[in-house]
Amino acid sequence: MTGALRLLVMLGWLAWSGTASACPGGAKPCEVEGGSYLMLLPLAGQDGPPPVLLHLHGWGGNAAAVLQAGFSQEFLARGFVVIAPQGLQSRPGGRTDWSVGDGQPHPRDDRAFVGRVLDDAARRFGLDRGRVLLSGFSRGASMAWDIACQEPAMALAYAPVAGGFWQKQPTTCMGPVRLLHTHGFADATVPLEGRVLRGGALAQADIFAGLALWRRVDGCDGPAEVPATADRSGASAGSAAGRARWNWRCTRAGTPSPMAGHSW
């Protein structure tokens, strides 16, 4: 089971009677102010509004690829609506991106855009706006961190993968935040220790420093808990080589962080 799917216990199971297609069937974008999104509704007929997975693609990615990904199909099978907003080109002819807090100009305020996407989807399709899991990959994960920091009530929980804050890293965030972060020890694209890009014009922040901020925001005091089957590094017996998991007891929210290069 993937790390993101473990958050199903946070969101619970809902029943809903819906259709198998929207906008329609993920082929036609839903338009909102400033952009568009694709979405798919679960196939099974159920009662009540469904929970939502909203996933932000990585740099250069697109919404259609999100809907085709294996994890999206797993969420659909479990009764979730899957929403995939479309990033914008940062400049004419450039790659698609999100307006992360990296000190660079961006064509759109994506925190506000994601909010409009969720509100529009809830209005059109009767979704449960209060049961949203917001995830993202790479730059999409960085955007998820920014939203969780600046407007944590946007989603019930967050599950970013292989991305975090950019410099200058925030010194404080609003909270609490339910957050499960997944990252690769061998990730050379977004290394855990951060890195400088474009001759110093951009800098990825230290992921561990970001996690320390989340722990402060959520009141996660004391050392991390390591599963009983794990060694001192956190690597669990029988798990994939190089993978580890740390859990913190938090007075305000949970911030588990399983560490597993730069991929889902």
Secondary structure, 3 states (H helix, E strand, C coil): CCCHHHHHHHHCCCCCCCCCCCCCCCCCCEEECCEEEEEECCCCCCCCCCCEEEEECCCCCCHHHHHHCHHHHHHHHCCCEEEEECCEECCCCCCEECCCCCCCCCCCCHHHHHHHHHHHHHHHHCCCCCCEEEEEECHHHHHHHHHHHHCHHHCCEEEEECCCCECCCCCCCCCCCCECCEECCCCCCCCCCCEEEHHHCEEECCHHHHHHHHHHHHCECCCCECCCCECCCCCECCCCCCCEEEECCECCCCCCEEECCCCC
